[in-house]
Amino acid sequence: MAKKTDLEKSLKDLEAIVGKLEEGDLPLEQSLKEFEKGVKLSRECQTALKDAEQKVKILMDGDLKDFETPEED
């Protein structure tokens, strides 16, 4: 059974990794490890978002539309 991605936690972890990499204080080997973790997290987040979109499509009978905002007068 596939592990379910906690999207919010994954996004926070990804932001932390980006912050570390942007500081530029890590040695090259550690930077590469952090980059690899970031790529993995990014892919997991993309998959979770695609799964959520598919569920919404199913719930909307396959007719996914943009949300409309009320127009101001």
C-alpha positions in Angstrom: 0.0 0.0 0.0 1.4 3.4 -1.0 2.2 5.9 1.7 -0.2 8.9 1.7 1.5 12.2 1.4 0.8 14.9 4.0 0.8 17.7 1.5 1.0 20.6 4.1 4.0 18.9 5.9 5.7 18.1 2.7 5.4 21.7 1.5 6.8 23.0 4.8 9.7 20.6 4.5 10.3 21.7 0.9 10.3 25.3 1.9 12.9 24.5 4.7 15.1 22.8 2.2 14.9 25.7 -0.3 15.8 28.0 2.5 18.9 26.0 3.5 20.0 25.8 -0.2 19.5 29.5 -0.7 21.7 30.3 2.2 24.6 28.6 0.5 26.4 27.6 3.7 26.1 23.8 3.2 29.0 21.8 1.9 28.5 20.4 -1.6 27.7 16.9 -0.5 25.1 18.0 2.0 23.6 20.4 -0.6 23.2 17.5 -3.1 21.5 15.4 -0.4 19.1 18.3 0.4 18.5 18.9 -3.3 17.7 15.2 -3.8 15.2 15.3 -0.8 13.6 18.4 -2.3 13.1 16.8 -5.7 11.5 13.8 -4.1 9.2 16.0 -2.0 8.3 18.1 -5.0 7.3 15.0 -7.0 5.3 13.6 -4.0 3.5 17.0 -3.8 2.7 17.0 -7.5 1.3 13.5 -7.3 -0.9 14.4 -4.3 -2.2 17.5 -6.1 -3.0 15.5 -9.2 -4.8 12.9 -7.1 -6.8 15.6 -5.4 -7.7 17.1 -8.8 -8.8 13.7 -10.0 -11.1 13.3 -7.0 -12.6 16.7 -7.6 -13.2 15.8 -11.2 -15.0 12.6 -10.2 -17.1 14.5 -7.6 -18.0 17.0 -10.3 -19.0 14.3 -12.8 -15.9 14.9 -14.9 -16.7 18.6 -15.4 -13.9 20.5 -13.7 -14.5 24.3 -13.9 -12.6 27.3 -12.6 -14.0 28.8 -9.5 -15.9 32.0 -10.1 -15.7 34.9 -7.8 -18.6 37.3 -7.3 -18.1 40.5 -9.3 -17.9 43.8 -7.5 -20.3 46.6 -8.4 
